[in-house]
Amino acid sequence: MLVLTRKKGESIVIQNNIVITVLSVDGDTMKIGIDAPREIDIYRKEVFEAIQLNNQSAVMDIADIKLAMDDFKG
């Protein structure tokens, strides 16, 4: 993990096309702005993990449906 120290108004650049800027710091809360191309998905980690879990459940459901269909056919 890369750890950087930034102050309010300072930024970091990722891959020449993503800019993350510190907008404000209030105690242990920091507000950041992310400027990135529209085709790049940006999620809070907890939302990303929920999406991944949901996708994994959907794949399992499809596998169960296929197995049930195979049992029905045979």
PyMOL Python script that loads the backbone (N, CA, C, O; Angstrom):
from pymol import cmd

cmd.read_pdbstr("""\
ATOM      1  N   MET A   1       0.848  -1.178   0.000  1.00  0.00           N
ATOM      2  CA  MET A   1       0.000   0.000   0.000  1.00  0.00           C
ATOM      3  C   MET A   1       0.893   1.241   0.000  1.00  0.00           C
ATOM      4  O   MET A   1       1.818   1.355   0.804  1.00  0.00           O
ATOM      5  N   LEU A   2       0.609   2.139  -0.889  1.00  0.00           N
ATOM      6  CA  LEU A   2       1.293   3.417  -0.932  1.00  0.00           C
ATOM      7  C   LEU A   2       0.583   4.370   0.023  1.00  0.00           C
ATOM      8  O   LEU A   2      -0.638   4.512  -0.037  1.00  0.00           O
ATOM      9  N   VAL A   3       1.331   5.019   0.896  1.00  0.00           N
ATOM     10  CA  VAL A   3       0.760   5.972   1.846  1.00  0.00           C
ATOM     11  C   VAL A   3       1.315   7.353   1.522  1.00  0.00           C
ATOM     12  O   VAL A   3       2.529   7.551   1.491  1.00  0.00           O
ATOM     13  N   LEU A   4       0.419   8.306   1.281  1.00  0.00           N
ATOM     14  CA  LEU A   4       0.811   9.670   0.947  1.00  0.00           C
ATOM     15  C   LEU A   4       0.191  10.635   1.946  1.00  0.00           C
ATOM     16  O   LEU A   4      -0.900  10.394   2.462  1.00  0.00           O
ATOM     17  N   THR A   5       0.884  11.710   2.208  1.00  0.00           N
ATOM     18  CA  THR A   5       0.347  12.773   3.048  1.00  0.00           C
ATOM     19  C   THR A   5      -0.033  13.938   2.137  1.00  0.00           C
ATOM     20  O   THR A   5       0.789  14.397   1.343  1.00  0.00           O
ATOM     21  N   ARG A   6      -1.259  14.412   2.244  1.00  0.00           N
ATOM     22  CA  ARG A   6      -1.747  15.525   1.438  1.00  0.00           C
ATOM     23  C   ARG A   6      -2.477  16.500   2.356  1.00  0.00           C
ATOM     24  O   ARG A   6      -3.073  16.103   3.357  1.00  0.00           O
ATOM     25  N   LYS A   7      -2.422  17.758   2.004  1.00  0.00           N
ATOM     26  CA  LYS A   7      -3.141  18.799   2.728  1.00  0.00           C
ATOM     27  C   LYS A   7      -4.348  19.230   1.907  1.00  0.00           C
ATOM     28  O   LYS A   7      -4.471  18.892   0.730  1.00  0.00           O
ATOM     29  N   LYS A   8      -5.232  19.980   2.548  1.00  0.00           N
ATOM     30  CA  LYS A   8      -6.413  20.503   1.861  1.00  0.00           C
ATOM     31  C   LYS A   8      -5.979  21.222   0.586  1.00  0.00           C
ATOM     32  O   LYS A   8      -5.083  22.065   0.612  1.00  0.00           O
ATOM     33  N   GLY A   9      -6.625  20.880  -0.530  1.00  0.00           N
ATOM     34  CA  GLY A   9      -6.339  21.494  -1.816  1.00  0.00           C
ATOM     35  C   GLY A   9      -5.273  20.767  -2.620  1.00  0.00           C
ATOM     36  O   GLY A   9      -5.095  21.060  -3.803  1.00  0.00           O
ATOM     37  N   GLU A  10      -4.557  19.822  -2.006  1.00  0.00           N
ATOM     38  CA  GLU A  10      -3.528  19.070  -2.724  1.00  0.00           C
ATOM     39  C   GLU A  10      -4.135  17.825  -3.359  1.00  0.00           C
ATOM     40  O   GLU A  10      -5.172  17.329  -2.919  1.00  0.00           O
ATOM     41  N   SER A  11      -3.471  17.329  -4.398  1.00  0.00           N
ATOM     42  CA  SER A  11      -4.013  16.212  -5.177  1.00  0.00           C
ATOM     43  C   SER A  11      -2.966  15.135  -5.406  1.00  0.00           C
ATOM     44  O   SER A  11      -1.772  15.330  -5.181  1.00  0.00           O
ATOM     45  N   ILE A  12      -3.462  13.989  -5.863  1.00  0.00           N
ATOM     46  CA  ILE A  12      -2.601  12.941  -6.409  1.00  0.00           C
ATOM     47  C   ILE A  12      -3.168  12.561  -7.765  1.00  0.00           C
ATOM     48  O   ILE A  12      -4.365  12.719  -8.008  1.00  0.00           O
ATOM     49  N   VAL A  13      -2.313  12.059  -8.650  1.00  0.00           N
ATOM     50  CA  VAL A  13      -2.727  11.673  -9.992  1.00  0.00           C
ATOM     51  C   VAL A  13      -2.445  10.188 -10.166  1.00  0.00           C
ATOM     52  O   VAL A  13      -1.368   9.707  -9.815  1.00  0.00           O
ATOM     53  N   ILE A  14      -3.426   9.462 -10.713  1.00  0.00           N
ATOM     54  CA  ILE A  14      -3.291   8.029 -10.977  1.00  0.00           C
ATOM     55  C   ILE A  14      -3.478   7.809 -12.474  1.00  0.00           C
ATOM     56  O   ILE A  14      -4.480   8.238 -13.047  1.00  0.00           O
ATOM     57  N   GLN A  15      -2.521   7.145 -13.100  1.00  0.00           N
ATOM     58  CA  GLN A  15      -2.604   6.772 -14.522  1.00  0.00           C
ATOM     59  C   GLN A  15      -2.876   7.942 -15.459  1.00  0.00           C
ATOM     60  O   GLN A  15      -3.536   7.763 -16.483  1.00  0.00           O
ATOM     61  N   ASN A  16      -2.397   9.103 -15.145  1.00  0.00           N
ATOM     62  CA  ASN A  16      -2.530  10.291 -15.998  1.00  0.00           C
ATOM     63  C   ASN A  16      -3.949  10.801 -16.193  1.00  0.00           C
ATOM     64  O   ASN A  16      -4.128  11.878 -16.763  1.00  0.00           O
ATOM     65  N   ASN A  17      -4.975  10.066 -15.740  1.00  0.00           N
ATOM     66  CA  ASN A  17      -6.340  10.527 -16.022  1.00  0.00           C
ATOM     67  C   ASN A  17      -7.278  10.471 -14.816  1.00  0.00           C
ATOM     68  O   ASN A  17      -8.479  10.704 -14.958  1.00  0.00           O
ATOM     69  N   ILE A  18      -6.749  10.169 -13.646  1.00  0.00           N
ATOM     70  CA  ILE A  18      -7.557  10.182 -12.422  1.00  0.00           C
ATOM     71  C   ILE A  18      -6.872  11.117 -11.434  1.00  0.00           C
ATOM     72  O   ILE A  18      -5.703  10.934 -11.096  1.00  0.00           O
ATOM     73  N   VAL A  19      -7.610  12.117 -10.977  1.00  0.00           N
ATOM     74  CA  VAL A  19      -7.063  13.071 -10.017  1.00  0.00           C
ATOM     75  C   VAL A  19      -7.911  13.012  -8.752  1.00  0.00           C
ATOM     76  O   VAL A  19      -9.130  13.175  -8.801  1.00  0.00           O
ATOM     77  N   ILE A  20      -7.257  12.777  -7.627  1.00  0.00           N
ATOM     78  CA  ILE A  20      -7.932  12.748  -6.334  1.00  0.00           C
ATOM     79  C   ILE A  20      -7.449  13.955  -5.547  1.00  0.00           C
ATOM     80  O   ILE A  20      -6.249  14.132  -5.337  1.00  0.00           O
ATOM     81  N   THR A  21      -8.398  14.790  -5.111  1.00  0.00           N
ATOM     82  CA  THR A  21      -8.070  16.037  -4.422  1.00  0.00           C
ATOM     83  C   THR A  21      -8.690  16.039  -3.029  1.00  0.00           C
ATOM     84  O   THR A  21      -9.853  15.674  -2.854  1.00  0.00           O
ATOM     85  N   VAL A  22      -7.903  16.452  -2.047  1.00  0.00           N
ATOM     86  CA  VAL A  22      -8.410  16.617  -0.684  1.00  0.00           C
ATOM     87  C   VAL A  22      -9.184  17.936  -0.656  1.00  0.00           C
ATOM     88  O   VAL A  22      -8.617  19.005  -0.879  1.00  0.00           O
ATOM     89  N   LEU A  23     -10.485  17.844  -0.381  1.00  0.00           N
ATOM     90  CA  LEU A  23     -11.330  19.040  -0.366  1.00  0.00           C
ATOM     91  C   LEU A  23     -11.417  19.656   1.019  1.00  0.00           C
ATOM     92  O   LEU A  23     -11.386  20.878   1.168  1.00  0.00           O
ATOM     93  N   SER A  24     -11.526  18.796   2.044  1.00  0.00           N
ATOM     94  CA  SER A  24     -11.584  19.313   3.410  1.00  0.00           C
ATOM     95  C   SER A  24     -11.209  18.212   4.389  1.00  0.00           C
ATOM     96  O   SER A  24     -11.319  17.022   4.095  1.00  0.00           O
ATOM     97  N   VAL A  25     -10.763  18.646   5.559  1.00  0.00           N
ATOM     98  CA  VAL A  25     -10.448  17.726   6.643  1.00  0.00           C
ATOM     99  C   VAL A  25     -11.110  18.289   7.892  1.00  0.00           C
ATOM    100  O   VAL A  25     -10.905  19.451   8.242  1.00  0.00           O
ATOM    101  N   ASP A  26     -11.913  17.453   8.567  1.00  0.00           N
ATOM    102  CA  ASP A  26     -12.609  17.875   9.778  1.00  0.00           C
ATOM    103  C   ASP A  26     -12.476  16.755  10.799  1.00  0.00           C
ATOM    104  O   ASP A  26     -13.225  15.780  10.741  1.00  0.00           O
ATOM    105  N   GLY A  27     -11.545  16.874  11.724  1.00  0.00           N
ATOM    106  CA  GLY A  27     -11.295  15.813  12.694  1.00  0.00           C
ATOM    107  C   GLY A  27     -10.777  14.577  11.989  1.00  0.00           C
ATOM    108  O   GLY A  27      -9.762  14.622  11.295  1.00  0.00           O
ATOM    109  N   ASP A  28     -11.489  13.462  12.175  1.00  0.00           N
ATOM    110  CA  ASP A  28     -11.061  12.220  11.520  1.00  0.00           C
ATOM    111  C   ASP A  28     -11.814  11.953  10.224  1.00  0.00           C
ATOM    112  O   ASP A  28     -11.770  10.840   9.700  1.00  0.00           O
ATOM    113  N   THR A  29     -12.504  12.967   9.704  1.00  0.00           N
ATOM    114  CA  THR A  29     -13.240  12.842   8.450  1.00  0.00           C
ATOM    115  C   THR A  29     -12.589  13.705   7.374  1.00  0.00           C
ATOM    116  O   THR A  29     -12.272  14.875   7.590  1.00  0.00           O
ATOM    117  N   MET A  30     -12.403  13.089   6.211  1.00  0.00           N
ATOM    118  CA  MET A  30     -11.797  13.800   5.090  1.00  0.00           C
ATOM    119  C   MET A  30     -12.757  13.738   3.913  1.00  0.00           C
ATOM    120  O   MET A  30     -13.325  12.684   3.627  1.00  0.00           O
ATOM    121  N   LYS A  31     -12.936  14.849   3.239  1.00  0.00           N
ATOM    122  CA  LYS A  31     -13.767  14.884   2.037  1.00  0.00           C
ATOM    123  C   LYS A  31     -12.819  14.961   0.849  1.00  0.00           C
ATOM    124  O   LYS A  31     -11.950  15.831   0.790  1.00  0.00           O
ATOM    125  N   ILE A  32     -12.996  14.030  -0.110  1.00  0.00           N
ATOM    126  CA  ILE A  32     -12.142  14.014  -1.296  1.00  0.00           C
ATOM    127  C   ILE A  32     -12.998  14.182  -2.545  1.00  0.00           C
ATOM    128  O   ILE A  32     -14.179  13.834  -2.563  1.00  0.00           O
ATOM    129  N   GLY A  33     -12.383  14.715  -3.571  1.00  0.00           N
ATOM    130  CA  GLY A  33     -13.012  14.817  -4.889  1.00  0.00           C
ATOM    131  C   GLY A  33     -12.240  13.929  -5.845  1.00  0.00           C
ATOM    132  O   GLY A  33     -11.011  13.875  -5.791  1.00  0.00           O
ATOM    133  N   ILE A  34     -12.947  13.237  -6.716  1.00  0.00           N
ATOM    134  CA  ILE A  34     -12.319  12.347  -7.689  1.00  0.00           C
ATOM    135  C   ILE A  34     -12.727  12.784  -9.082  1.00  0.00           C
ATOM    136  O   ILE A  34     -13.912  12.821  -9.414  1.00  0.00           O
ATOM    137  N   ASP A  35     -11.742  13.112  -9.886  1.00  0.00           N
ATOM    138  CA  ASP A  35     -11.977  13.480 -11.281  1.00  0.00           C
ATOM    139  C   ASP A  35     -11.433  12.338 -12.130  1.00  0.00           C
ATOM    140  O   ASP A  35     -10.223  12.113 -12.180  1.00  0.00           O
ATOM    141  N   ALA A  36     -12.336  11.615 -12.801  1.00  0.00           N
ATOM    142  CA  ALA A  36     -11.949  10.444 -13.595  1.00  0.00           C
ATOM    143  C   ALA A  36     -12.852  10.347 -14.816  1.00  0.00           C
ATOM    144  O   ALA A  36     -13.953  10.896 -14.827  1.00  0.00           O
ATOM    145  N   PRO A  37     -12.383   9.645 -15.848  1.00  0.00           N
ATOM    146  CA  PRO A  37     -13.231   9.438 -17.019  1.00  0.00           C
ATOM    147  C   PRO A  37     -14.536   8.731 -16.636  1.00  0.00           C
ATOM    148  O   PRO A  37     -14.564   7.936 -15.696  1.00  0.00           O
ATOM    149  N   ARG A  38     -15.597   9.020 -17.355  1.00  0.00           N
ATOM    150  CA  ARG A  38     -16.912   8.435 -17.052  1.00  0.00           C
ATOM    151  C   ARG A  38     -16.932   6.917 -17.105  1.00  0.00           C
ATOM    152  O   ARG A  38     -17.717   6.284 -16.399  1.00  0.00           O
ATOM    153  N   GLU A  39     -16.075   6.324 -17.934  1.00  0.00           N
ATOM    154  CA  GLU A  39     -16.098   4.861 -18.073  1.00  0.00           C
ATOM    155  C   GLU A  39     -15.439   4.136 -16.900  1.00  0.00           C
ATOM    156  O   GLU A  39     -15.443   2.906 -16.851  1.00  0.00           O
ATOM    157  N   ILE A  40     -14.880   4.880 -15.968  1.00  0.00           N
ATOM    158  CA  ILE A  40     -14.277   4.263 -14.788  1.00  0.00           C
ATOM    159  C   ILE A  40     -15.287   4.291 -13.651  1.00  0.00           C
ATOM    160  O   ILE A  40     -15.759   5.353 -13.245  1.00  0.00           O
ATOM    161  N   ASP A  41     -15.612   3.093 -13.141  1.00  0.00           N
ATOM    162  CA  ASP A  41     -16.538   2.984 -12.014  1.00  0.00           C
ATOM    163  C   ASP A  41     -15.805   3.318 -10.723  1.00  0.00           C
ATOM    164  O   ASP A  41     -14.683   2.864 -10.498  1.00  0.00           O
ATOM    165  N   ILE A  42     -16.453   4.117  -9.873  1.00  0.00           N
ATOM    166  CA  ILE A  42     -15.880   4.486  -8.583  1.00  0.00           C
ATOM    167  C   ILE A  42     -16.928   4.189  -7.519  1.00  0.00           C
ATOM    168  O   ILE A  42     -18.052   4.688  -7.586  1.00  0.00           O
ATOM    169  N   TYR A  43     -16.552   3.369  -6.529  1.00  0.00           N
ATOM    170  CA  TYR A  43     -17.466   2.981  -5.457  1.00  0.00           C
ATOM    171  C   TYR A  43     -16.795   3.143  -4.104  1.00  0.00           C
ATOM    172  O   TYR A  43     -15.576   3.011  -3.991  1.00  0.00           O
ATOM    173  N   ARG A  44     -17.583   3.429  -3.081  1.00  0.00           N
ATOM    174  CA  ARG A  44     -17.084   3.277  -1.718  1.00  0.00           C
ATOM    175  C   ARG A  44     -16.843   1.790  -1.503  1.00  0.00           C
ATOM    176  O   ARG A  44     -17.557   0.963  -2.069  1.00  0.00           O
ATOM    177  N   LYS A  45     -15.858   1.441  -0.701  1.00  0.00           N
ATOM    178  CA  LYS A  45     -15.472   0.042  -0.542  1.00  0.00           C
ATOM    179  C   LYS A  45     -16.645  -0.831  -0.090  1.00  0.00           C
ATOM    180  O   LYS A  45     -16.826  -1.933  -0.608  1.00  0.00           O
ATOM    181  N   GLU A  46     -17.439  -0.354   0.869  1.00  0.00           N
ATOM    182  CA  GLU A  46     -18.542  -1.179   1.377  1.00  0.00           C
ATOM    183  C   GLU A  46     -19.593  -1.427   0.294  1.00  0.00           C
ATOM    184  O   GLU A  46     -20.208  -2.494   0.268  1.00  0.00           O
ATOM    185  N   VAL A  47     -19.806  -0.464  -0.593  1.00  0.00           N
ATOM    186  CA  VAL A  47     -20.741  -0.644  -1.701  1.00  0.00           C
ATOM    187  C   VAL A  47     -20.170  -1.646  -2.703  1.00  0.00           C
ATOM    188  O   VAL A  47     -20.887  -2.523  -3.184  1.00  0.00           O
ATOM    189  N   PHE A  48     -18.874  -1.516  -3.017  1.00  0.00           N
ATOM    190  CA  PHE A  48     -18.214  -2.442  -3.935  1.00  0.00           C
ATOM    191  C   PHE A  48     -18.304  -3.878  -3.420  1.00  0.00           C
ATOM    192  O   PHE A  48     -18.597  -4.797  -4.184  1.00  0.00           O
ATOM    193  N   GLU A  49     -18.051  -4.067  -2.121  1.00  0.00           N
ATOM    194  CA  GLU A  49     -18.124  -5.410  -1.538  1.00  0.00           C
ATOM    195  C   GLU A  49     -19.539  -5.971  -1.607  1.00  0.00           C
ATOM    196  O   GLU A  49     -19.714  -7.165  -1.853  1.00  0.00           O
ATOM    197  N   ALA A  50     -20.551  -5.132  -1.395  1.00  0.00           N
ATOM    198  CA  ALA A  50     -21.941  -5.584  -1.493  1.00  0.00           C
ATOM    199  C   ALA A  50     -22.278  -5.985  -2.927  1.00  0.00           C
ATOM    200  O   ALA A  50     -22.975  -6.976  -3.144  1.00  0.00           O
ATOM    201  N   ILE A  51     -21.795  -5.231  -3.898  1.00  0.00           N
ATOM    202  CA  ILE A  51     -22.021  -5.570  -5.308  1.00  0.00           C
ATOM    203  C   ILE A  51     -21.367  -6.909  -5.633  1.00  0.00           C
ATOM    204  O   ILE A  51     -21.974  -7.758  -6.286  1.00  0.00           O
ATOM    205  N   GLN A  52     -20.118  -7.097  -5.173  1.00  0.00           N
ATOM    206  CA  GLN A  52     -19.400  -8.348  -5.421  1.00  0.00           C
ATOM    207  C   GLN A  52     -20.156  -9.528  -4.812  1.00  0.00           C
ATOM    208  O   GLN A  52     -20.292 -10.573  -5.449  1.00  0.00           O
ATOM    209  N   LEU A  53     -20.645  -9.366  -3.589  1.00  0.00           N
ATOM    210  CA  LEU A  53     -21.391 -10.431  -2.918  1.00  0.00           C
ATOM    211  C   LEU A  53     -22.677 -10.738  -3.676  1.00  0.00           C
ATOM    212  O   LEU A  53     -23.037 -11.903  -3.843  1.00  0.00           O
ATOM    213  N   ASN A  54     -23.366  -9.700  -4.134  1.00  0.00           N
ATOM    214  CA  ASN A  54     -24.589  -9.879  -4.895  1.00  0.00           C
ATOM    215  C   ASN A  54     -24.309 -10.600  -6.213  1.00  0.00           C
ATOM    216  O   ASN A  54     -25.062 -11.490  -6.608  1.00  0.00           O
ATOM    217  N   ASN A  55     -23.227 -10.216  -6.892  1.00  0.00           N
ATOM    218  CA  ASN A  55     -22.855 -10.873  -8.145  1.00  0.00           C
ATOM    219  C   ASN A  55     -22.518 -12.339  -7.913  1.00  0.00           C
ATOM    220  O   ASN A  55     -22.897 -13.202  -8.705  1.00  0.00           O
ATOM    221  N   GLN A  56     -21.813 -12.614  -6.838  1.00  0.00           N
ATOM    222  CA  GLN A  56     -21.451 -13.992  -6.519  1.00  0.00           C
ATOM    223  C   GLN A  56     -22.708 -14.817  -6.229  1.00  0.00           C
ATOM    224  O   GLN A  56     -22.801 -15.970  -6.650  1.00  0.00           O
ATOM    225  N   SER A  57     -23.662 -14.239  -5.522  1.00  0.00           N
ATOM    226  CA  SER A  57     -24.915 -14.935  -5.238  1.00  0.00           C
ATOM    227  C   SER A  57     -25.682 -15.215  -6.522  1.00  0.00           C
ATOM    228  O   SER A  57     -26.274 -16.284  -6.670  1.00  0.00           O
ATOM    229  N   ALA A  58     -25.675 -14.271  -7.443  1.00  0.00           N
ATOM    230  CA  ALA A  58     -26.383 -14.451  -8.715  1.00  0.00           C
ATOM    231  C   ALA A  58     -25.759 -15.584  -9.513  1.00  0.00           C
ATOM    232  O   ALA A  58     -26.478 -16.376 -10.121  1.00  0.00           O
ATOM    233  N   VAL A  59     -24.445 -15.674  -9.523  1.00  0.00           N
ATOM    234  CA  VAL A  59     -23.767 -16.754 -10.239  1.00  0.00           C
ATOM    235  C   VAL A  59     -24.116 -18.090  -9.614  1.00  0.00           C
ATOM    236  O   VAL A  59     -24.353 -19.065 -10.328  1.00  0.00           O
ATOM    237  N   MET A  60     -24.150 -18.150  -8.296  1.00  0.00           N
ATOM    238  CA  MET A  60     -24.507 -19.392  -7.611  1.00  0.00           C
ATOM    239  C   MET A  60     -25.944 -19.782  -7.951  1.00  0.00           C
ATOM    240  O   MET A  60     -26.237 -20.956  -8.174  1.00  0.00           O
ATOM    241  N   ASP A  61     -26.835 -18.796  -7.989  1.00  0.00           N
ATOM    242  CA  ASP A  61     -28.234 -19.079  -8.307  1.00  0.00           C
ATOM    243  C   ASP A  61     -28.359 -19.659  -9.714  1.00  0.00           C
ATOM    244  O   ASP A  61     -29.119 -20.604  -9.928  1.00  0.00           O
ATOM    245  N   ILE A  62     -27.625 -19.107 -10.668  1.00  0.00           N
ATOM    246  CA  ILE A  62     -27.667 -19.610 -12.036  1.00  0.00           C
ATOM    247  C   ILE A  62     -27.151 -21.043 -12.083  1.00  0.00           C
ATOM    248  O   ILE A  62     -27.718 -21.887 -12.778  1.00  0.00           O
ATOM    249  N   ALA A  63     -26.084 -21.319 -11.350  1.00  0.00           N
ATOM    250  CA  ALA A  63     -25.540 -22.673 -11.305  1.00  0.00           C
ATOM    251  C   ALA A  63     -26.566 -23.641 -10.715  1.00  0.00           C
ATOM    252  O   ALA A  63     -26.723 -24.758 -11.207  1.00  0.00           O
ATOM    253  N   ASP A  64     -27.259 -23.214  -9.665  1.00  0.00           N
ATOM    254  CA  ASP A  64     -28.294 -24.058  -9.057  1.00  0.00           C
ATOM    255  C   ASP A  64     -29.446 -24.306 -10.027  1.00  0.00           C
ATOM    256  O   ASP A  64     -29.980 -25.413 -10.090  1.00  0.00           O
ATOM    257  N   ILE A  65     -29.827 -23.276 -10.783  1.00  0.00           N
ATOM    258  CA  ILE A  65     -30.908 -23.424 -11.761  1.00  0.00           C
ATOM    259  C   ILE A  65     -30.497 -24.411 -12.848  1.00  0.00           C
ATOM    260  O   ILE A  65     -31.288 -25.271 -13.238  1.00  0.00           O
ATOM    261  N   LYS A  66     -29.266 -24.294 -13.339  1.00  0.00           N
ATOM    262  CA  LYS A  66     -28.788 -25.228 -14.363  1.00  0.00           C
ATOM    263  C   LYS A  66     -28.767 -26.650 -13.835  1.00  0.00           C
ATOM    264  O   LYS A  66     -29.149 -27.582 -14.542  1.00  0.00           O
ATOM    265  N   LEU A  67     -28.330 -26.820 -12.615  1.00  0.00           N
ATOM    266  CA  LEU A  67     -28.294 -28.160 -12.004  1.00  0.00           C
ATOM    267  C   LEU A  67     -29.722 -28.707 -11.879  1.00  0.00           C
ATOM    268  O   LEU A  67     -29.967 -29.876 -12.178  1.00  0.00           O
ATOM    269  N   ALA A  68     -30.640 -27.883 -11.449  1.00  0.00           N
ATOM    270  CA  ALA A  68     -32.028 -28.316 -11.324  1.00  0.00           C
ATOM    271  C   ALA A  68     -32.629 -28.663 -12.674  1.00  0.00           C
ATOM    272  O   ALA A  68     -33.396 -29.619 -12.787  1.00  0.00           O
ATOM    273  N   MET A  69     -32.286 -27.891 -13.700  1.00  0.00           N
ATOM    274  CA  MET A  69     -32.788 -28.190 -15.033  1.00  0.00           C
ATOM    275  C   MET A  69     -32.221 -29.505 -15.553  1.00  0.00           C
ATOM    276  O   MET A  69     -32.939 -30.279 -16.187  1.00  0.00           O
ATOM    277  N   ASP A  70     -30.954 -29.765 -15.295  1.00  0.00           N
ATOM    278  CA  ASP A  70     -30.343 -31.011 -15.699  1.00  0.00           C
ATOM    279  C   ASP A  70     -31.014 -32.188 -15.006  1.00  0.00           C
ATOM    280  O   ASP A  70     -31.233 -33.234 -15.617  1.00  0.00           O
ATOM    281  N   ASP A  71     -31.342 -32.015 -13.721  1.00  0.00           N
ATOM    282  CA  ASP A  71     -32.033 -33.075 -12.986  1.00  0.00           C
ATOM    283  C   ASP A  71     -33.430 -33.295 -13.567  1.00  0.00           C
ATOM    284  O   ASP A  71     -33.888 -34.433 -13.665  1.00  0.00           O
ATOM    285  N   PHE A  72     -34.105 -32.215 -13.950  1.00  0.00           N
ATOM    286  CA  PHE A  72     -35.453 -32.309 -14.505  1.00  0.00           C
ATOM    287  C   PHE A  72     -35.451 -33.020 -15.854  1.00  0.00           C
ATOM    288  O   PHE A  72     -36.345 -33.814 -16.144  1.00  0.00           O
ATOM    289  N   LYS A  73     -34.424 -32.728 -16.693  1.00  0.00           N
ATOM    290  CA  LYS A  73     -34.331 -33.333 -18.009  1.00  0.00           C
ATOM    291  C   LYS A  73     -34.022 -34.828 -17.921  1.00  0.00           C
ATOM    292  O   LYS A  73     -34.547 -35.636 -18.687  1.00  0.00           O
ATOM    293  N   GLY A  74     -33.156 -35.170 -16.968  1.00  0.00           N
ATOM    294  CA  GLY A  74     -32.656 -36.528 -16.921  1.00  0.00           C
ATOM    295  C   GLY A  74     -33.452 -37.392 -16.035  1.00  0.00           C
ATOM    296  O   GLY A  74     -33.148 -38.577 -15.892  1.00  0.00           O
TER     297      GLY A  74
END
""", "prot")
cmd.dss("prot")
cmd.show_as("cartoon", "prot")
cmd.util.cbc("prot")
cmd.orient("prot")
